[in-house]
Amino acid sequence: MPAVPVRTVPPAVLDSPAGGALSLIFTTLPAMLRLTCGLVGAIVAVSVRTPPVQSALLFAGVAALTAWSIWYATRALRHGVTPTLIAGDVALTTVACLLIPRLVAPEVLPGEGSWIAVLASTTVINTQVTAPARWSIPAGLLVVGGYATGAHAAGNPREAAAHTATLLVQIGCTAMMSAVMRRRISRADRTFAAHQRLAREAVVARTAWESERRQNRDLHDTVLGTLTMVGLGAVTGPSAELRRRCAADLRTLTALADARTVPADGPVSLDDRLRSVRDRMPALPMSVELTPCAVPAAVADAVAESVYAALSNVVRHAPGATAELRLSRSALGVVVEVADDGPGFDPAAVPPHRYGLRESVRGRMTAIGGSARIDSAPGAGTRITLEWPGVG
């Protein structure tokens, strides 16, 4: 099968969308205007050939101008309006204006309706919208001078004065309109570029902030948690469980230091992840009820680490307590419950600087689009409910 060409958007259009759109308009319209006026003008030109019009010169001039109109439109649509196109258009139009006595019948010259008059108007308008004012205005005046000279030579000074005035108005109005549009478009593109820059900076800052939060959660739930347990005296001597925790903490630190680590994104078994969490805490009495459930790997990681953080709190703050771990599926998604019969606490009284539940549980669940609810009271134990709405 032949390859299908893919049309790409030029970088200038992406970086300056308003300027790119204006350039497209100021390329397409002049090209179509030149082509249309060239073809219609050719038909009108050859329809009236009364003396002193020289038929041979007229047919040669019309053929040249028609070929030029087609080439101009083709080149402009493919490559844009270049200075060469502008200069060629002005030169050919000026020459045609000077040849008015030999190309336009006297009876059709008055009233600014001859094909040369239309040709001159088309050229000065196209020049103003495709070239900077410092070049387009002198070029337009050159065409005006050519038309005035040709009309005078044809013996019609009134037509020379009338269409000269019209051409000057067209130059002034089109030049001002183009200048205003370019200025406004440039301002719009600068505003767009500033917005894009701020948006990129915000994304970078948010990404760095989320990365920092994620690393802080991982450190809090592993290394800091282990050190806290040792500091509270939960480990009084050689312990196989402490060695397992230290090994797991070392793996976490290694993963954090390896920037090339890319997590899997396919579906995994959440119940298997939660069994692994249970196996990491063999010293905690725990009843487990897990319904088979598959979720994206990132979701499984976040839920499992949230559960691990919650169970670690039981070990640290409710020694001797028993825990329950349940995974179920509801009409809204996945529900995980972690409960213990420890002394409980008042969630509203937890100081803002305490990191555990705020980031290790709520923060993780929020990051995956889920939620965490904490129900506890002094003397009533604690129940943490994690919900993720992605599975029905």
Secondary structure per residue as TSV (DSSP state, phi and psi in degrees):
chain	resnum	aa	ss	phi	psi
A	1	M	-	360.0	131.5
A	2	P	-	-66.9	147.2
A	3	A	-	-66.7	140.1
A	4	V	-	-90.8	121.9
A	5	P	-	-65.6	139.9
A	6	V	-	-107.1	123.1
A	7	R	-	-84.0	122.5
A	8	T	-	-102.4	151.0
A	9	V	-	-85.4	126.7
A	10	P	-	-56.1	144.2
A	11	P	H	-57.0	-34.0
A	12	A	H	-62.4	-35.0
A	13	V	H	-69.7	-35.8
A	14	L	H	-72.4	-41.3
A	15	D	H	-76.9	-33.5
A	16	S	-	-132.2	76.3
A	17	P	H	-61.6	-39.9
A	18	A	H	-68.2	-44.9
A	19	G	H	-63.4	-38.7
A	20	G	H	-63.9	-41.1
A	21	A	H	-65.3	-41.6
A	22	L	H	-63.8	-41.9
A	23	S	H	-62.0	-39.3
A	24	L	H	-63.4	-43.5
A	25	I	H	-65.2	-45.4
A	26	F	H	-75.9	0.2
A	27	T	H	-102.3	-44.9
A	28	T	H	-69.1	-47.1
A	29	L	H	-63.6	-48.3
A	30	P	H	-59.0	-38.7
A	31	A	H	-63.5	-45.9
A	32	M	H	-70.0	-35.5
A	33	L	H	-65.8	-44.3
A	34	R	H	-62.4	-44.4
A	35	L	H	-65.3	-46.6
A	36	T	H	-64.4	-49.8
A	37	C	H	-65.5	-34.2
A	38	G	H	-65.2	-43.7
A	39	L	H	-71.4	-44.9
A	40	V	H	-65.0	-41.8
A	41	G	H	-60.9	-36.7
A	42	A	H	-62.6	-42.0
A	43	I	H	-65.6	-44.3
A	44	V	H	-65.9	-38.5
A	45	A	H	-62.9	-42.6
A	46	V	H	-84.0	-6.5
A	47	S	H	-79.2	-20.8
A	48	V	-	-127.2	112.7
A	49	R	-	-130.9	35.4
A	50	T	-	-72.3	149.7
A	51	P	T	-58.0	147.7
A	52	P	T	-88.7	19.9
A	53	V	-	-62.6	131.9
A	54	Q	-	-96.6	110.3
A	55	S	H	-58.9	-42.2
A	56	A	H	-62.5	-45.2
A	57	L	H	-66.7	-37.6
A	58	L	H	-62.6	-48.4
A	59	F	H	-64.0	-39.0
A	60	A	H	-65.5	-43.6
A	61	G	H	-65.1	-42.6
A	62	V	H	-64.2	-41.5
A	63	A	H	-62.6	-42.8
A	64	A	H	-65.5	-45.0
A	65	L	H	-67.3	-35.3
A	66	T	H	-67.1	-44.6
A	67	A	H	-62.0	-40.1
A	68	W	H	-63.3	-42.3
A	69	S	H	-61.1	-41.7
A	70	I	H	-67.5	-44.1
A	71	W	H	-66.0	-41.6
A	72	Y	H	-57.2	-50.9
A	73	A	H	-62.7	-42.0
A	74	T	H	-64.5	-48.5
A	75	R	H	-64.7	-40.3
A	76	A	H	-64.6	-42.7
A	77	L	H	-70.0	-29.3
A	78	R	H	-88.3	-39.6
A	79	H	H	-125.2	1.0
A	80	G	-	87.5	168.1
A	81	V	-	-84.6	111.8
A	82	T	-	-95.5	163.5
A	83	P	H	-56.9	-32.2
A	84	T	H	-64.1	-42.7
A	85	L	H	-62.7	-43.3
A	86	I	H	-63.4	-46.9
A	87	A	H	-63.9	-42.5
A	88	G	H	-63.9	-40.2
A	89	D	H	-63.9	-45.6
A	90	V	H	-63.6	-42.6
A	91	A	H	-64.7	-48.3
A	92	L	H	-64.2	-40.8
A	93	T	H	-65.5	-41.9
A	94	T	H	-61.7	-43.1
A	95	V	H	-62.0	-43.4
A	96	A	H	-62.4	-38.7
A	97	C	H	-63.8	-41.0
A	98	L	H	-65.7	-23.8
A	99	L	T	-95.1	16.7
A	100	I	H	-51.3	-44.0
A	101	P	H	-57.9	-25.8
A	102	R	H	-104.0	-9.7
A	103	L	H	-113.7	-16.2
A	104	V	S	-124.6	128.7
A	105	A	-	-68.0	141.5
A	106	P	G	-56.6	-33.1
A	107	E	G	-73.4	-19.7
A	108	V	G	-103.4	-4.3
A	109	L	S	-70.1	-43.7
A	110	P	G	-63.9	158.6
A	111	G	G	85.9	7.2
A	112	E	G	58.1	28.6
A	113	G	-	-112.9	7.0
A	114	S	S	-73.0	162.7
A	115	W	H	-67.4	-27.4
A	116	I	H	-69.5	-37.6
A	117	A	H	-62.7	-43.1
A	118	V	H	-64.9	-40.1
A	119	L	H	-60.8	-44.3
A	120	A	H	-64.5	-43.4
A	121	S	H	-62.5	-43.7
A	122	T	H	-60.0	-42.1
A	123	T	H	-67.0	-45.6
A	124	V	H	-68.1	-33.9
A	125	I	H	-68.3	-48.0
A	126	N	H	-59.6	-39.4
A	127	T	H	-64.5	-39.2
A	128	Q	H	-67.7	-32.8
A	129	V	H	-90.2	-9.6
A	130	T	H	-114.8	-6.7
A	131	A	S	-133.1	153.5
A	132	P	-	-59.7	153.5
A	133	A	H	-59.8	-32.3
A	134	R	H	-66.6	-19.5
A	135	W	H	-107.2	-37.3
A	136	S	H	-69.4	-37.9
A	137	I	H	-67.1	-49.2
A	138	P	H	-58.5	-38.6
A	139	A	H	-64.3	-40.9
A	140	G	H	-63.9	-39.6
A	141	L	H	-65.5	-31.9
A	142	L	H	-63.4	-43.0
A	143	V	H	-64.5	-41.8
A	144	V	H	-59.6	-45.0
A	145	G	H	-62.1	-39.8
A	146	G	H	-64.2	-41.3
A	147	Y	H	-67.5	-44.1
A	148	A	H	-60.9	-42.3
A	149	T	H	-64.6	-45.8
A	150	G	H	-65.1	-41.9
A	151	A	H	-66.5	-39.7
A	152	H	H	-61.8	-43.4
A	153	A	H	-64.0	-27.6
A	154	A	T	-80.1	-0.8
A	155	G	T	82.5	26.1
A	156	N	-	-132.7	77.0
A	157	P	H	-64.9	-27.7
A	158	R	H	-65.1	-44.6
A	159	E	H	-63.8	-38.6
A	160	A	H	-59.3	-46.5
A	161	A	H	-68.6	-41.1
A	162	A	H	-65.5	-50.8
A	163	H	H	-76.2	-25.5
A	164	T	H	-60.4	-44.6
A	165	A	H	-62.0	-41.4
A	166	T	H	-62.4	-44.5
A	167	L	H	-63.8	-39.0
A	168	L	H	-64.4	-40.6
A	169	V	H	-63.9	-42.2
A	170	Q	H	-62.4	-40.8
A	171	I	H	-62.3	-49.4
A	172	G	H	-63.0	-47.6
A	173	C	H	-66.0	-44.8
A	174	T	H	-67.7	-38.7
A	175	A	H	-63.8	-44.4
A	176	M	H	-65.5	-43.3
A	177	M	H	-60.5	-44.9
A	178	S	H	-63.9	-41.6
A	179	A	H	-64.1	-43.8
A	180	V	H	-63.4	-44.8
A	181	M	H	-63.4	-43.3
A	182	R	H	-64.2	-38.9
A	183	R	H	-66.2	-45.2
A	184	R	H	-66.3	-40.7
A	185	I	H	-65.0	-40.8
A	186	S	H	-62.0	-40.4
A	187	R	H	-64.8	-40.8
A	188	A	H	-63.5	-40.4
A	189	D	H	-67.8	-36.9
A	190	R	H	-64.4	-40.8
A	191	T	H	-63.4	-42.6
A	192	F	H	-62.3	-43.8
A	193	A	H	-63.0	-40.0
A	194	A	H	-64.6	-41.1
A	195	H	H	-63.9	-43.7
A	196	Q	H	-62.2	-39.6
A	197	R	H	-64.1	-44.2
A	198	L	H	-64.9	-38.7
A	199	A	H	-64.0	-42.6
A	200	R	H	-63.6	-42.9
A	201	E	H	-63.0	-37.8
A	202	A	H	-66.3	-40.0
A	203	V	H	-64.7	-43.7
A	204	V	H	-62.0	-45.1
A	205	A	H	-64.5	-42.0
A	206	R	H	-67.0	-39.6
A	207	T	H	-62.2	-43.3
A	208	A	H	-64.2	-40.3
A	209	W	H	-64.8	-43.6
A	210	E	H	-64.9	-38.4
A	211	S	H	-63.7	-41.7
A	212	E	H	-63.5	-43.8
A	213	R	H	-60.9	-41.7
A	214	R	H	-64.5	-42.9
A	215	Q	H	-66.0	-39.5
A	216	N	H	-62.9	-40.0
A	217	R	H	-62.0	-45.8
A	218	D	H	-62.8	-41.6
A	219	L	H	-66.6	-41.4
A	220	H	H	-61.6	-39.9
A	221	D	H	-84.1	-9.2
A	222	T	T	-117.8	-85.7
A	223	V	H	-61.1	-50.2
A	224	L	H	-64.7	-37.0
A	225	G	H	-64.1	-42.6
A	226	T	H	-64.1	-43.8
A	227	L	H	-64.2	-36.9
A	228	T	H	-63.6	-43.3
A	229	M	H	-60.9	-42.5
A	230	V	H	-65.3	-42.2
A	231	G	H	-65.1	-31.8
A	232	L	T	-81.0	-3.6
A	233	G	T	86.0	15.6
A	234	A	S	-69.3	-22.2
A	235	V	-	-116.1	113.8
A	236	T	-	-103.5	-9.4
A	237	G	S	-163.5	-168.0
A	238	P	-	-53.1	134.3
A	239	S	-	-144.5	125.6
A	240	A	H	-65.6	-35.4
A	241	E	H	-64.2	-39.8
A	242	L	H	-64.2	-39.1
A	243	R	H	-64.5	-41.1
A	244	R	H	-62.8	-42.9
A	245	R	H	-64.0	-40.7
A	246	C	H	-65.1	-39.5
A	247	A	H	-63.3	-42.3
A	248	A	H	-64.9	-39.2
A	249	D	H	-64.3	-37.9
A	250	L	H	-64.7	-39.6
A	251	R	H	-62.7	-38.2
A	252	T	H	-63.7	-45.6
A	253	L	H	-62.1	-38.5
A	254	T	H	-64.8	-41.6
A	255	A	H	-65.1	-38.9
A	256	L	H	-65.6	-34.3
A	257	A	H	-78.9	-18.6
A	258	D	-	-94.1	100.3
A	259	A	T	-69.2	-13.7
A	260	R	T	-86.3	-4.8
A	261	T	-	-67.2	119.6
A	262	V	-	-116.6	118.0
A	263	P	-	-69.3	150.9
A	264	A	-	-69.2	154.0
A	265	D	-	-122.5	6.3
A	266	G	S	-83.0	171.2
A	267	P	E	-69.8	140.6
A	268	V	E	-133.5	167.2
A	269	S	E	-82.3	113.9
A	270	L	H	-69.7	-36.5
A	271	D	H	-64.4	-36.1
A	272	D	H	-65.8	-39.2
A	273	R	H	-61.9	-40.5
A	274	L	H	-70.8	-32.0
A	275	R	H	-64.6	-36.6
A	276	S	H	-63.6	-37.2
A	277	V	H	-62.9	-45.3
A	278	R	H	-59.5	-41.9
A	279	D	H	-66.7	-24.6
A	280	R	T	-74.6	-9.9
A	281	M	-	-132.2	63.3
A	282	P	T	-67.7	-20.9
A	283	A	T	-79.8	-11.0
A	284	L	S	-94.0	117.6
A	285	P	-	-60.1	126.7
A	286	M	E	-151.0	132.8
A	287	S	E	-98.4	137.4
A	288	V	E	-126.7	133.6
A	289	E	E	-138.9	104.8
A	290	L	E	-122.4	120.5
A	291	T	-	-85.1	131.7
A	292	P	-	-55.3	134.5
A	293	C	-	-160.0	133.1
A	294	A	E	-111.1	133.2
A	295	V	E	-139.4	165.7
A	296	P	E	-57.1	149.7
A	297	A	H	-57.6	-40.8
A	298	A	H	-63.3	-37.2
A	299	V	H	-67.9	-44.4
A	300	A	H	-61.1	-40.9
A	301	D	H	-61.7	-46.8
A	302	A	H	-65.0	-43.9
A	303	V	H	-65.9	-44.8
A	304	A	H	-62.6	-43.5
A	305	E	H	-69.7	-32.0
A	306	S	H	-65.1	-43.1
A	307	V	H	-64.0	-41.1
A	308	Y	H	-62.5	-41.5
A	309	A	H	-62.9	-41.8
A	310	A	H	-65.0	-43.9
A	311	L	H	-68.6	-33.4
A	312	S	H	-63.5	-35.3
A	313	N	H	-63.5	-35.7
A	314	V	H	-63.5	-45.2
A	315	V	H	-61.7	-42.0
A	316	R	H	-76.6	-41.9
A	317	H	H	-107.5	-8.1
A	318	A	S	-136.7	62.5
A	319	P	T	-60.4	137.3
A	320	G	T	89.6	-8.4
A	321	A	-	-79.0	159.2
A	322	T	-	-108.5	155.1
A	323	A	E	-126.7	160.5
A	324	E	E	-127.0	139.4
A	325	L	E	-130.2	120.9
A	326	R	E	-130.2	138.5
A	327	L	E	-124.4	126.6
A	328	S	E	-141.8	167.3
A	329	R	E	-117.4	134.0
A	330	S	-	-119.0	-179.1
A	331	A	S	-64.2	-21.4
A	332	L	S	-97.1	-17.2
A	333	G	S	151.5	-140.5
A	334	V	E	-99.8	136.5
A	335	V	E	-127.7	127.3
A	336	V	E	-122.2	130.3
A	337	E	E	-119.4	132.1
A	338	V	E	-121.9	118.1
A	339	A	E	-129.8	151.8
A	340	D	E	-143.7	159.8
A	341	D	-	-104.2	31.1
A	342	G	S	-75.7	-167.3
A	343	P	-	-71.8	-15.2
A	344	G	-	72.2	178.3
A	345	F	-	-163.2	173.4
A	346	D	-	-99.4	107.3
A	347	P	G	-56.4	-33.1
A	348	A	G	-70.5	-18.6
A	349	A	G	-93.6	1.5
A	350	V	S	-72.0	125.7
A	351	P	-	-59.9	147.7
A	352	P	T	-60.4	-26.8
A	353	H	T	-79.5	-9.5
A	354	R	-	-70.4	128.0
A	355	Y	-	-95.0	-28.1
A	356	G	I	-52.0	-74.5
A	357	L	I	-66.1	-35.5
A	358	R	I	-63.6	-45.3
A	359	E	I	-104.6	-44.8
A	360	S	I	-67.1	-25.5
A	361	V	I	-113.1	-66.3
A	362	R	I	-62.3	-43.8
A	363	G	I	-61.1	-44.2
A	364	R	H	-63.1	-44.4
A	365	M	H	-68.3	-37.9
A	366	T	H	-63.7	-36.4
A	367	A	H	-64.2	-25.2
A	368	I	T	-104.0	10.4
A	369	G	T	83.7	16.5
A	370	G	-	-105.7	-164.1
A	371	S	E	-147.3	161.0
A	372	A	E	-135.8	130.6
A	373	R	E	-119.1	132.3
A	374	I	E	-116.8	118.7
A	375	D	E	-116.1	117.0
A	376	S	E	-158.5	157.7
A	377	A	-	-156.8	149.8
A	378	P	T	-54.0	126.1
A	379	G	T	81.9	2.3
A	380	A	S	-120.5	11.1
A	381	G	-	74.3	-174.6
A	382	T	E	-138.2	139.6
A	383	R	E	-131.3	124.4
A	384	I	E	-114.5	124.9
A	385	T	E	-113.7	121.0
A	386	L	E	-106.8	134.1
A	387	E	E	-132.2	136.5
A	388	W	E	-130.0	123.8
A	389	P	T	-87.2	13.1
A	390	G	T	-83.5	-10.7
A	391	V	-	-124.1	126.8
A	392	G	-	-100.3	360.0
